[in-house]
Amino acid sequence: MFLAGNPLHAQIKVDSDGDVGIRSQSTDASANIFLSGSVKIASHSFITSAGTFRPLSSNNSNYLGNGSFQFNGIYGKNIWANGSYLGSDLRFKENIREIESPLEKLLLLKGLKYDLKSEAVDTTSNQKEKEKKERLRKNKMGFVAQDVMELFPEAVVYEEDIDRYYLDYNAIIPVIVEAMKEQQATINQLEEELSSLKNNNRDKSATITETEGQSAILFQNVPNPFSAITRIDMYLPSDVLSASLYIYTMQGEQIKSIKIAGRGNTSATLESNYLKAGIYLYTLVADGKEVDTKKMILTK
């Protein structure tokens, strides 16, 4: 029998190595393949940045599908026989820079628990299979791609042809690492300030014991330098009628005054939220007389 007309192209091809290729009627190796419904992938696979699927060739670690599609782009180069890996060789990267405000952005990211929508048409006739699919679609955990895009647009890909968003969860991992490092730096600073505060308390207690019954005393603020909050300790005899603590810039401008109501061993707390980084002076005045003036350093 002779068939006339346009030549036919194989839709499914299996080569001698056992590789399976699926194509549309176009002979172009890069022709798009759109899959609808549930797709189960048993072994090696690759999802492109656009969310499309390409099979991995087992006979060449540098290629996807077949020898005409070189895997040497955005994801790296190496594909191993026992799975797929994203390339991370420094030699394939440029314009390397730090992630800005990782902890601040990560705290705004909202993890959710959700159910996947049921398929509009489910042709599965097996009741057990239906029940299994129903279980698998429920109680998922993750993020919403549209929400992530506002914070980490680099982790989201939009496929315009099918109006769908895809999320690269691997892109969130570096953010988590940098956020943990930033958080640990804050913890270390707070631990240092707490240790300094404890040491100063011991020194202050010994000094107060030796000077009880004497005149008013102003102590060095703790911690110093400070970045968020500091405490200024002082000793005021019980017969002091009025006492105030004054905060000055190095130029002599008074920026705050604190009335001291306590007597004996007492203290005042100063927060930095309205101050700029720099050196400040603080003066204790008791019954109209200057007791002492000391310096403190604010860092941001």
Rosetta silent file (secondary structure, phi, psi, omega in degrees, C-alpha in Angstrom):
SEQUENCE: MFLAGNPLHAQIKVDSDGDVGIRSQSTDASANIFLSGSVKIASHSFITSAGTFRPLSSNNSNYLGNGSFQFNGIYGKNIWANGSYLGSDLRFKENIREIESPLEKLLLLKGLKYDLKSEAVDTTSNQKEKEKKERLRKNKMGFVAQDVMELFPEAVVYEEDIDRYYLDYNAIIPVIVEAMKEQQATINQLEEELSSLKNNNRDKSATITETEGQSAILFQNVPNPFSAITRIDMYLPSDVLSASLYIYTMQGEQIKSIKIAGRGNTSATLESNYLKAGIYLYTLVADGKEVDTKKMILTK
SCORE:     score description
SCORE:     0.000 S_00000001
   1 L     0.000  139.134  179.977    0.000    0.000    0.000 S_00000001
   2 L  -116.057  127.605  178.347    1.282    3.464   -0.844 S_00000001
   3 L  -107.691  124.894  179.215    0.317    6.531    1.196 S_00000001
   4 L  -100.336  159.912  176.623    0.707    9.895   -0.436 S_00000001
   5 L   120.716 -161.368 -177.219    0.831   13.273    1.247 S_00000001
   6 L   -69.101  145.687  178.841    2.900   14.877    4.019 S_00000001
   7 L   -66.181  149.295  178.844    5.460   12.676    5.807 S_00000001
   8 L   -97.301  145.394  179.510    4.457   11.353    9.260 S_00000001
   9 L  -115.322  140.790 -179.319    6.602   11.876   12.352 S_00000001
  10 L   -64.591  135.650  177.723    6.856    9.449   15.254 S_00000001
  11 L   -87.737  -33.548  176.706    5.072   10.664   18.376 S_00000001
  12 E  -128.957  129.093 -177.725    6.859    8.253   20.750 S_00000001
  13 E  -130.547  131.830  176.349   10.375    6.989   20.036 S_00000001
  14 E  -116.700  121.389 -179.408   12.447    4.467   22.014 S_00000001
  15 L   -91.613 -177.708 -175.173   16.156    4.260   21.130 S_00000001
  16 L   -67.845  -19.919  178.631   18.610    1.392   21.697 S_00000001
  17 L   -86.549   -3.982 -178.702   19.597    2.803   25.119 S_00000001
  18 L    90.037    4.303  177.840   16.019    2.637   26.364 S_00000001
  19 L   -74.772  139.562 -179.024   15.528    6.416   26.275 S_00000001
  20 E  -112.091  126.957  176.964   11.980    7.481   25.486 S_00000001
  21 E  -113.580  138.633  177.890   11.260   10.696   23.553 S_00000001
  22 E  -121.365  128.344 -177.550    7.832   12.309   23.214 S_00000001
  23 L  -134.525  161.517  169.890    7.216   14.904   20.522 S_00000001
  24 L   -85.048 -171.336 -179.367    4.458   16.852   18.850 S_00000001
  25 L   -69.251  -17.241  177.849    4.017   16.691   15.072 S_00000001
  26 L   -70.861  145.611  177.541    6.744   19.302   14.740 S_00000001
  27 L   -87.278   -3.559  179.391   10.220   17.906   14.074 S_00000001
  28 L   -67.153  124.302 -177.308   11.742   20.726   16.137 S_00000001
  29 L   -64.705  -21.247 -177.365   13.503   19.148   19.114 S_00000001
  30 L   -94.608   10.747 -177.526   12.568   22.121   21.290 S_00000001
  31 L   -59.087  138.114 -178.948    8.813   21.779   20.591 S_00000001
  32 L   -72.039  145.214  174.927    6.737   22.330   23.731 S_00000001
  33 L  -122.928  121.595 -179.643    4.844   19.443   25.280 S_00000001
  34 L  -107.624  127.162 -179.116    1.873   20.303   27.486 S_00000001
  35 L  -110.163  133.636 -179.336    0.584   17.657   29.887 S_00000001
  36 L  -118.429  138.616 -179.820   -2.889   17.859   31.396 S_00000001
  37 L    93.551 -161.591 -176.887   -4.095   15.933   34.445 S_00000001
  38 L   -82.034  131.804  178.669   -2.021   13.768   36.775 S_00000001
  39 L  -125.128  122.767  179.993    1.487   12.883   35.582 S_00000001
  40 L  -105.131  125.298 -179.291    3.561   10.351   37.500 S_00000001
  41 L  -110.407  115.929 -171.920    7.360   10.456   37.016 S_00000001
  42 L   -83.265  -29.350 -176.036    9.021    7.268   38.169 S_00000001
  43 L  -134.723 -130.918 -172.389   12.700    8.173   37.859 S_00000001
  44 L   -68.276  143.572  178.853   14.931   11.005   36.700 S_00000001
  45 L  -154.673  167.626  177.950   13.356   14.265   35.590 S_00000001
  46 E  -144.549  129.051  176.661   14.071   17.928   35.057 S_00000001
  47 E  -107.624  121.536 -178.344   11.759   20.910   35.479 S_00000001
  48 L   -73.993  172.045  179.846   12.862   24.008   33.588 S_00000001
  49 L   -62.552  -21.510  179.239   12.622   27.548   34.961 S_00000001
  50 L   -89.954    0.957  178.334    9.384   27.920   33.007 S_00000001
  51 L    87.835    5.693  179.778    7.863   24.908   34.713 S_00000001
  52 L   -88.562  155.741 -175.577    8.064   22.628   31.627 S_00000001
  53 E  -102.495  135.667  172.673    9.247   19.029   31.834 S_00000001
  54 E  -132.222  135.516  177.969   12.163   17.490   29.957 S_00000001
  55 L   -74.824  153.886  177.341   13.357   13.866   30.422 S_00000001
  56 E   -94.000  137.849  175.949   16.996   13.213   31.323 S_00000001
  57 L   -85.458  133.993 -178.392   19.155   11.179   29.023 S_00000001
  58 L   -85.847  -12.753 -174.709   21.075    8.409   30.801 S_00000001
  59 L   -97.950    3.719  177.903   23.800    8.082   28.171 S_00000001
  60 L  -154.922  114.145 -174.582   25.238   11.607   28.419 S_00000001
  61 L   -72.592   -7.571 -178.677   25.584   13.536   31.662 S_00000001
  62 L  -103.721    2.746 -174.109   25.786   16.863   29.828 S_00000001
  63 E  -129.898  155.450  173.103   22.579   16.629   27.846 S_00000001
  64 E  -113.858  137.572  175.692   18.830   16.501   28.359 S_00000001
  65 L    76.159  -70.193  175.633   16.542   14.439   26.103 S_00000001
  66 L  -156.275 -178.827 -173.301   19.184   13.837   23.432 S_00000001
  67 L   -63.764  -13.639 -177.619   22.516   15.135   22.221 S_00000001
  68 L   -86.704   -7.149 -178.956   21.056   18.198   20.527 S_00000001
  69 L  -117.039   94.966 -176.488   19.904   19.831   23.792 S_00000001
  70 E   -79.086  130.931  178.426   22.939   20.758   25.848 S_00000001
  71 L   -92.677   82.794 -175.272   22.341   21.235   29.584 S_00000001
  72 L  -143.458   38.829 -174.475   24.823   24.044   30.144 S_00000001
  73 L  -115.267 -134.423 -169.034   22.677   26.983   31.116 S_00000001
  74 L   -61.073  -29.707 -175.117   21.203   28.636   34.107 S_00000001
  75 L   -92.718   -4.351  179.965   21.050   25.483   36.325 S_00000001
  76 L   113.742 -149.352 -172.728   24.642   24.335   35.887 S_00000001
  77 L  -138.690  -27.556 -169.855   26.042   21.327   34.078 S_00000001
  78 L   -92.292  129.741  171.697   26.210   18.038   35.974 S_00000001
  79 E  -121.772  122.331 -176.166   23.525   15.352   35.903 S_00000001
  80 E   -97.089  157.257 -174.989   24.385   12.219   37.867 S_00000001
  81 L   -64.905  -28.208 -175.676   23.211    8.702   37.121 S_00000001
  82 L   -98.801   14.398  177.608   21.401    8.331   40.455 S_00000001
  83 E   159.589 -174.141  179.575   19.423   11.573   40.318 S_00000001
  84 E  -117.375  144.938 -178.099   19.424   15.211   39.262 S_00000001
  85 L  -133.952  148.162  174.696   21.281   18.116   40.913 S_00000001
  86 L   -85.288  125.817  179.877   21.293   21.873   40.463 S_00000001
  87 L   -64.170  141.771 -178.903   24.728   23.058   39.410 S_00000001
  88 L  -140.775   23.125 -179.215   26.411   25.468   41.856 S_00000001
  89 L   -67.436  130.489 -179.919   29.969   25.754   40.574 S_00000001
  90 H   -56.645  -31.475 -176.798   31.428   29.227   41.193 S_00000001
  91 H   -67.596  -13.185  178.704   32.932   29.169   37.700 S_00000001
  92 H  -103.514    9.587 -175.055   29.446   29.351   36.176 S_00000001
  93 L  -119.436  151.738  175.522   28.342   32.351   38.269 S_00000001
  94 L  -148.076  171.157  179.518   28.788   36.100   38.026 S_00000001
  95 L    54.040   41.777 -179.071   27.412   39.269   39.599 S_00000001
  96 L   -73.066  132.932 -178.586   27.419   37.561   43.032 S_00000001
  97 L  -149.885  164.912 -177.209   25.917   39.745   45.783 S_00000001
  98 L   -78.700  155.896  176.061   24.432   39.485   49.247 S_00000001
  99 L   -82.456  126.284 -176.219   20.736   38.931   49.987 S_00000001
 100 L   -82.959  134.145  175.214   19.261   42.152   51.370 S_00000001
 101 L    47.207   54.432 -176.171   17.301   42.104   54.659 S_00000001
 102 H   -62.852  -43.680 -177.383   16.862   38.296   54.758 S_00000001
 103 H   -67.843  -43.305 -179.337   15.441   38.111   58.307 S_00000001
 104 H   -59.782  -43.256 -179.179   13.053   41.038   57.839 S_00000001
 105 H   -72.928  -39.243 -178.359   11.620   39.535   54.644 S_00000001
 106 H   -63.539  -35.651  179.079   11.520   35.980   55.975 S_00000001
 107 H   -66.536  -21.160  178.516    9.429   37.095   58.961 S_00000001
 108 H   -87.675  -12.844 -178.987    6.841   38.433   56.494 S_00000001
 109 L   -74.526  133.140 -174.002    6.661   35.115   54.644 S_00000001
 110 L  -111.814  112.706  173.413    3.506   33.195   55.561 S_00000001
 111 L   -78.166  140.302 -175.038    3.519   29.410   55.636 S_00000001
 112 E  -130.086  154.360  170.371    0.098   27.885   54.946 S_00000001
 113 E  -111.128  134.687 -172.154   -1.743   24.606   55.232 S_00000001
 114 E  -154.558  170.213  173.063   -4.137   23.932   52.362 S_00000001
 115 L  -114.017  140.805  173.198   -5.972   21.413   50.174 S_00000001
 116 L   -75.134  146.074  179.644   -5.449   21.090   46.447 S_00000001
 117 L   -66.452  145.300  176.826   -8.586   21.627   44.385 S_00000001
 118 L   -68.347  148.008  176.865  -10.376   18.508   43.157 S_00000001
 119 L   -65.999  140.222 -178.569  -10.041   17.749   39.470 S_00000001
 120 L   -60.474  -41.790  178.923  -13.012   19.004   37.478 S_00000001
 121 L  -127.744  115.175  179.167  -13.363   15.643   35.720 S_00000001
 122 L  -111.470  109.653 -176.456  -12.096   12.515   37.438 S_00000001
 123 L   -91.733    4.437  179.819  -12.309    9.479   35.165 S_00000001
 124 L   -65.647  125.330 -178.106  -10.762    7.117   37.705 S_00000001
 125 L   -94.476  -24.186 -178.751  -13.077    4.154   38.114 S_00000001
 126 L   -73.879  122.129 -176.606  -11.174    2.387   40.885 S_00000001
 127 H   -64.082  -39.519  179.424  -12.653    3.388   44.252 S_00000001
 128 H   -64.088  -38.200  178.893   -9.380    2.825   46.150 S_00000001
 129 H   -66.900  -39.167  177.267   -7.542    5.018   43.679 S_00000001
 130 H   -62.860  -44.055  179.438  -10.136    7.748   44.111 S_00000001
 131 H   -64.278  -38.739  178.838   -9.792    7.580   47.894 S_00000001
 132 H   -64.084  -45.294  178.793   -6.004    7.711   47.627 S_00000001
 133 H   -63.155  -35.200  179.607   -6.135   10.793   45.380 S_00000001
 134 H   -67.090  -39.743  177.802   -8.567   12.413   47.796 S_00000001
 135 H   -66.988  -41.904 -174.689   -6.172   11.850   50.709 S_00000001
 136 H   -69.368  -24.125 -177.548   -3.152   13.091   48.775 S_00000001
 137 L   -83.407   -9.107 -174.898   -4.777   16.370   47.791 S_00000001
 138 L  -103.687  158.600  173.880   -5.474   17.374   51.403 S_00000001
 139 L    57.451   45.572  173.921   -3.390   18.834   54.235 S_00000001
 140 E   -84.391  158.920  175.811   -0.553   20.192   52.125 S_00000001
 141 E  -132.460  139.803 -179.785    1.885   22.767   53.519 S_00000001
 142 E   169.937 -155.058 -179.898    3.750   25.451   51.661 S_00000001
 143 L  -119.304  164.926  172.202    3.572   29.006   50.316 S_00000001
 144 L   -98.173  124.989 -174.292    1.404   30.827   47.791 S_00000001
 145 H   -56.682  -39.222 -179.723    3.508   31.859   44.796 S_00000001
 146 H   -64.209  -34.929  177.267    1.759   35.224   44.451 S_00000001
 147 H   -70.242  -42.623 -179.121    2.584   36.055   48.093 S_00000001
 148 H   -64.162  -33.984 -178.008    6.208   34.966   47.720 S_00000001
 149 H   -59.311  -33.425 -179.268    6.596   37.116   44.603 S_00000001
 150 H   -67.575  -28.320 -177.635    6.100   40.287   46.665 S_00000001
 151 H  -102.930  -42.724 -177.576    9.060   39.360   48.902 S_00000001
 152 L  -131.901   75.170 -178.834   11.260   37.104   46.747 S_00000001
 153 H   -60.966  -22.586 -179.905   10.416   37.592   43.056 S_00000001
 154 H   -66.849  -19.723 -177.036   13.581   35.633   42.189 S_00000001
 155 H   -94.530    1.724 -175.681   11.916   32.464   43.527 S_00000001
 156 E  -121.922  137.613  175.918    8.781   32.742   41.363 S_00000001
 157 E  -122.882  133.675  178.842    8.318   32.062   37.660 S_00000001
 158 E  -108.538  122.926  177.518    5.210   33.063   35.733 S_00000001
 159 E   -95.050  102.045 -172.940    4.222   31.017   32.660 S_00000001
 160 L   -66.009  -35.639 -175.917    2.279   33.504   30.576 S_00000001
 161 L   -60.072  -35.106 -177.770    1.020   30.989   27.996 S_00000001
 162 L  -115.991    7.204  177.556   -1.003   29.083   30.584 S_00000001
 163 L    51.985   61.619 -177.977   -1.323   31.879   33.186 S_00000001
 164 E  -141.922  142.910  178.747    0.307   29.922   35.996 S_00000001
 165 E  -101.581  140.596  176.693    2.816   30.684   38.756 S_00000001
 166 E  -122.435  146.058 -177.681    5.598   28.316   39.797 S_00000001
 167 E  -119.302  128.297  175.526    7.648   28.455   42.985 S_00000001
 168 L   -94.071   96.690 -177.614   11.272   27.395   43.341 S_00000001
 169 H   -63.435  -28.828  179.180   11.435   26.275   46.977 S_00000001
 170 H   -61.503  -28.513 -178.564   15.215   25.786   46.710 S_00000001
 171 H   -70.502  -18.202  178.954   15.599   29.548   46.262 S_00000001
 172 H   -79.292  -24.038 -176.050   14.207   30.091   49.787 S_00000001
 173 H   -59.049  -47.581  178.474   16.981   28.029   51.423 S_00000001
 174 H   -61.086  -32.296  178.117   19.745   30.690   51.090 S_00000001
 175 H   -64.931  -43.740  179.157   17.370   33.271   52.582 S_00000001
 176 H   -61.684  -42.518  179.918   16.772   31.033   55.613 S_00000001
 177 H   -61.670  -48.210 -178.673   20.514   30.522   56.093 S_00000001
 178 H   -67.809  -34.647  177.775   21.305   34.243   55.973 S_00000001
 179 H   -65.965  -39.489  177.668   18.346   35.070   58.236 S_00000001
 180 H   -64.600  -39.043  178.271   19.583   32.569   60.838 S_00000001
 181 H   -65.437  -40.956  178.528   23.059   34.128   60.718 S_00000001
 182 H   -65.141  -41.646  178.967   21.589   37.605   61.170 S_00000001
 183 H   -65.351  -40.078 -179.734   19.457   36.401   64.089 S_00000001
 184 H   -65.693  -35.302  177.502   22.454   34.687   65.704 S_00000001
 185 H   -62.979  -39.743  177.247   24.486   37.895   65.489 S_00000001
 186 H   -65.678  -41.539  178.663   21.721   39.691   67.403 S_00000001
 187 H   -62.064  -43.376  179.118   21.647   36.915   70.017 S_00000001
 188 H   -60.852  -41.538  179.068   25.422   37.136   70.453 S_00000001
 189 H   -64.084  -43.263  179.477   25.217   40.894   70.970 S_00000001
 190 H   -65.122  -37.286  177.999   22.456   40.540   73.555 S_00000001
 191 H   -65.142  -39.705  177.531   24.435   37.864   75.403 S_00000001
 192 H   -64.509  -42.181  179.447   27.468   40.162   75.536 S_00000001
 193 H   -65.692  -38.456  178.589   25.347   43.034   76.856 S_00000001
 194 H   -65.950  -42.008  178.442   23.768   40.774   79.480 S_00000001
 195 H   -63.217  -40.939  178.368   27.180   39.531   80.614 S_00000001
 196 H   -64.624  -38.872  179.888   28.440   43.111   80.870 S_00000001
 197 H   -64.846  -41.760  178.998   25.347   44.072   82.849 S_00000001
 198 H   -64.219  -43.209  179.900   25.865   41.219   85.339 S_00000001
 199 H   -64.048  -39.911 -179.787   29.534   42.108   85.831 S_00000001
 200 H   -67.513  -35.354  178.066   28.682   45.765   86.387 S_00000001
 201 H   -62.085  -39.906  178.545   26.027   44.832   88.936 S_00000001
 202 H   -65.922  -42.778  179.663   28.622   42.949   90.980 S_00000001
 203 H   -65.354  -40.908 -177.496   31.058   45.867   90.814 S_00000001
 204 H   -66.380  -40.636 -178.996   28.334   48.360   91.683 S_00000001
 205 H   -61.166  -41.489  178.938   27.133   46.375   94.706 S_00000001
 206 H   -65.862  -39.963 -178.871   30.630   46.330   96.184 S_00000001
 207 H   -67.857  -42.283 -178.973   31.057   50.062   95.574 S_00000001
 208 H   -63.291  -40.484 -179.369   27.679   50.978   97.089 S_00000001
 209 H   -59.639  -37.821 -178.254   28.389   48.979  100.224 S_00000001
 210 H   -75.861  -21.845 -171.906   31.578   50.944  100.787 S_00000001
 211 H  -111.701    5.217  179.288   29.945   54.350  100.187 S_00000001
 212 L   -59.148  140.095 -177.633   26.638   54.052  102.036 S_00000001
 213 L    87.843   -4.191  179.185   26.014   57.100  104.228 S_00000001
 214 L  -100.722 -165.769 -176.759   28.108   59.278  101.929 S_00000001
 215 L   -76.292  173.375 -178.667   27.115   61.696   99.137 S_00000001
 216 L   -62.905  149.466 -178.828   25.298   60.879   95.882 S_00000001
 217 E  -133.849  139.674  175.307   27.150   58.802   93.264 S_00000001
 218 E  -113.421  128.824 -178.690   26.665   58.435   89.498 S_00000001
 219 L  -104.180  165.733  178.256   27.860   55.194   87.852 S_00000001
 220 L   -69.992  139.025  179.049   28.784   54.338   84.264 S_00000001
 221 L   -64.992  152.264 -178.756   25.857   53.232   82.098 S_00000001
 222 E  -134.558  129.521   -6.080   25.546   49.525   81.239 S_00000001
 223 L   -78.190  164.256  177.184   26.039   48.356   78.589 S_00000001
 224 L  -149.882  115.463    3.978   28.377   50.910   77.101 S_00000001
 225 L   -67.650  162.316  176.292   28.537   51.190   74.131 S_00000001
 226 E  -134.592  160.796 -178.289   24.845   50.289   73.595 S_00000001
 227 L  -122.187  -23.884 -176.834   22.583   49.985   70.572 S_00000001
 228 L  -124.348  -53.213 -176.657   19.020   49.625   71.898 S_00000001
 229 E  -148.435  145.655  178.837   18.708   50.276   75.624 S_00000001
 230 E  -139.840  155.611 -179.527   21.056   51.110   78.492 S_00000001
 231 E  -117.557  135.078  179.357   20.730   51.467   82.248 S_00000001
 232 E  -111.333  113.202 -179.572   22.262   54.257   84.340 S_00000001
 233 E   -91.867  152.658  179.379   22.818   53.330   87.981 S_00000001
 234 E  -157.440  163.421  174.164   23.238   55.816   90.818 S_00000001
 235 E  -123.375  127.087  179.637   23.219   56.131   94.580 S_00000001
 236 E  -125.224  122.728  176.951   21.158   58.857   96.271 S_00000001
 237 L   -58.668  154.719 -176.478   21.142   59.395  100.056 S_00000001
 238 L   -66.333  -21.491 -178.130   17.703   59.263  101.683 S_00000001
 239 L   -87.695    2.991  176.551   17.850   62.963  102.648 S_00000001
 240 L   -72.354  126.107 -177.415   18.031   64.156   98.993 S_00000001
 241 L   -80.890  -42.206 -179.381   14.858   66.110   98.270 S_00000001
 242 L  -144.337  145.627  179.982   14.981   66.195   94.440 S_00000001
 243 E  -150.474  142.915  179.025   17.167   64.600   91.781 S_00000001
 244 E  -142.715  152.478  176.683   17.199   64.540   87.972 S_00000001
 245 E  -113.794  128.699 -177.310   19.281   63.000   85.226 S_00000001
 246 E  -115.518  136.478  179.017   20.025   65.156   82.154 S_00000001
 247 E  -108.982  129.607 -177.355   21.135   63.884   78.732 S_00000001
 248 E  -127.076  152.873  167.060   23.243   66.181   76.501 S_00000001
 249 E   -78.489  170.507  179.062   24.853   66.057   73.078 S_00000001
 250 L   -68.049  -14.907  177.488   28.592   66.703   72.851 S_00000001
 251 L   -89.512    1.208  177.273   27.691   70.231   71.753 S_00000001
 252 L    90.584    6.076 -179.801   25.931   70.845   75.076 S_00000001
 253 L   -82.192  125.344  178.753   22.340   70.639   73.802 S_00000001
 254 E   -77.941  126.683 -177.099   19.987   69.087   76.365 S_00000001
 255 E  -114.954  -13.326  179.549   17.840   66.419   74.679 S_00000001
 256 E  -164.508  148.155  172.493   16.185   64.696   77.638 S_00000001
 257 E  -133.040  140.514 -178.036   15.652   64.950   81.396 S_00000001
 258 E  -126.955  121.396  178.246   14.595   62.142   83.731 S_00000001
 259 E   -79.453  130.790 -177.569   13.267   62.780   87.237 S_00000001
 260 L  -100.754  113.204 -177.313   14.693   60.296   89.752 S_00000001
 261 L   -92.538  -27.477 -176.127   12.156   59.318   92.412 S_00000001
 262 L   -76.637  161.660  175.746   14.072   56.492   94.058 S_00000001
 263 L  -130.009  165.730 -173.678   16.630   56.787   96.817 S_00000001
 264 E    73.643 -140.075  176.952   19.518   54.598   97.836 S_00000001
 265 E   -77.589  111.589 -178.572   20.539   52.247   95.026 S_00000001
 266 E  -139.902  176.192 -176.360   18.380   53.308   92.080 S_00000001
 267 E  -156.995  165.594  175.019   18.619   53.571   88.292 S_00000001
 268 E  -132.552  145.617 -179.020   17.169   55.102   85.122 S_00000001
 269 E  -108.840  137.594 -179.763   16.676   53.440   81.728 S_00000001
 270 E  -123.890  125.578  177.289   17.417   55.142   78.418 S_00000001
 271 E   -99.515  151.030 -173.111   16.126   53.880   75.047 S_00000001
 272 L   -98.559    4.462 -171.789   17.854   54.763   71.777 S_00000001
 273 L   -64.314  -17.926  179.358   14.851   54.897   69.440 S_00000001
 274 L  -112.141    8.308 -177.384   14.920   58.705   69.231 S_00000001
 275 L  -112.079  150.849  174.120   18.717   59.153   69.279 S_00000001
 276 L   -92.508  156.997  177.435   21.306   59.075   66.526 S_00000001
 277 L   -61.156  138.828  179.821   24.512   57.086   66.822 S_00000001
 278 E   158.952 -167.901  179.814   27.222   59.057   68.594 S_00000001
 279 E  -105.388  133.973 -179.659   28.661   60.116   71.957 S_00000001
 280 E  -127.850  160.375  175.527   26.431   61.663   74.632 S_00000001
 281 E  -111.986  144.806  172.640   26.872   63.115   78.122 S_00000001
 282 E  -133.924  137.255 -173.211   24.652   62.421   81.112 S_00000001
 283 E  -126.332  133.958  175.098   24.651   64.441   84.335 S_00000001
 284 E   -99.886  125.810  178.081   23.107   63.707   87.733 S_00000001
 285 E  -118.814  123.900 -179.901   21.852   66.766   89.658 S_00000001
 286 E  -122.059  124.852 -178.678   20.730   66.355   93.293 S_00000001
 287 L    50.819   42.164  176.138   19.144   69.246   95.229 S_00000001
 288 L    79.967    2.665 -179.063   20.332   71.684   92.568 S_00000001
 289 E  -116.894  139.598  178.733   23.967   70.525   92.645 S_00000001
 290 E   -72.882  123.280  178.791   25.821   68.584   89.965 S_00000001
 291 E   -83.539  -50.807 -178.438   26.878   65.188   91.301 S_00000001
 292 E  -170.371  161.247  175.969   28.836   63.929   88.281 S_00000001
 293 E  -132.456  135.563  179.866   28.901   63.794   84.472 S_00000001
 294 E  -135.180  164.182  179.855   29.844   60.763   82.348 S_00000001
 295 E  -102.437  148.772  171.897   30.014   59.820   78.677 S_00000001
 296 E  -138.411  152.562 -175.218   28.077   57.083   76.896 S_00000001
 297 E  -118.272  127.788  178.433   28.357   55.761   73.350 S_00000001
 298 E  -108.278  125.826  176.023   25.390   54.824   71.148 S_00000001
 299 L  -114.588  154.938  178.753   25.934   52.536   68.152 S_00000001
 300 L  -121.287    0.000    0.000   23.402   51.537   65.473 S_00000001
